[in-house]
């Protein structure tokens, strides 16, 4: 029988091995902890970056649940009076407990519209509230015990004003109330820099018409200092039934300088035209030749000043103004002594639209100035060449 032996290693031999194992375990633990910290930091930064670049949800306002008719079209509201319905306006009528009568209607040219049960109704010159009361009174007791009616204007066609020409925002405007020319110009952004001094208001003449309601419609006439022409049809037209127009002229230069008697009311459908300013031309021996805007009251002296005055070579005694005769269309040649006018020795000359002011060249001055430039001013100052 073989005897068993138990082998054991002496402790002094195992001590170095145990120490190295402990050190390795400590180092591995430190490395793991460092990797854990790095991983947490990395993923934290990544999450933060993702949160910043992720699109944020947008909060949208809840849709309107109001029972009022839609009035999405923009209209300039007059604060001193309510809107009154006119021809071609589109209105929306809503009647509680009577959907069969509710609907959208367009007002006819005579100011009426056709509605179920009540038949033809006059809407012209009524406010939406007045029309609501009128419809409710027609239904009360016969169709509904206590009708609740709501009327709104969806599209405004009867209060249209046209403005074109030298304004900042020419176009078509819908306006409540009864605006004046001054208000309409400012609604259009004001006058442009190149505006002329006159505004023209073209208005269609509305003859007396009697609609089905028996009401006569006419254009309201107001006393005004504005110049107006007689009604006339379009030139060259022989067709019957074409509209007639009147033309009014307004001095807007005076209006903007405080002459408020030049202001006037504009009617729906009026076409306001503000032409660009007329121009005149200065050419020849001036320092800044070119075209210039013609203001009211511009004179020859101002025209020469705008062109920065004559040059040294100018023959100011022999100036010429070329002007077109508005009656005959012929070109006129007007001789002017520009030098005398500039010195006040002769009466100033008014400048008209499209005038061409010519300041001629003086041959003697041209030669003399050429010699001065060649020899230099020092020669003249020593008295070699008298001038």
Secondary structure, DSSP 4 states (H G I P E B T S, - for coil): -PPP------HHHHHHHHHHHHHHHHHHHHHHHHHHHHHHHHHHHHHHHHHHHSPPPPPPPPPP---SPP--S--BPPTTS-----TT-EEEEEETT-TTT-EEEE--TTSEEEETTTEEEE-TT--HHHHHHHHHHHHBTTTBSS--EEEEEEE--SSEEEEEESBTT-EEEEBSS--BHHHHHHHTTSB-TTB-SEEEEEEE----EE-TT--EE-PPP---SSEEPPPBPPTT---TTPPPEEEEEEEHHHHTTT-GGG--B--TT-EEEEPBPPEEEEEESBTT-EEEE--TT-BHHHHHHHTT-B-TTB-GGGEEEEEE-TTT-PEEEEEE-HHHHHTTSS---B--TT-EEEEPBPHHHHHHHHHHHHH-HHHHHTTSS--
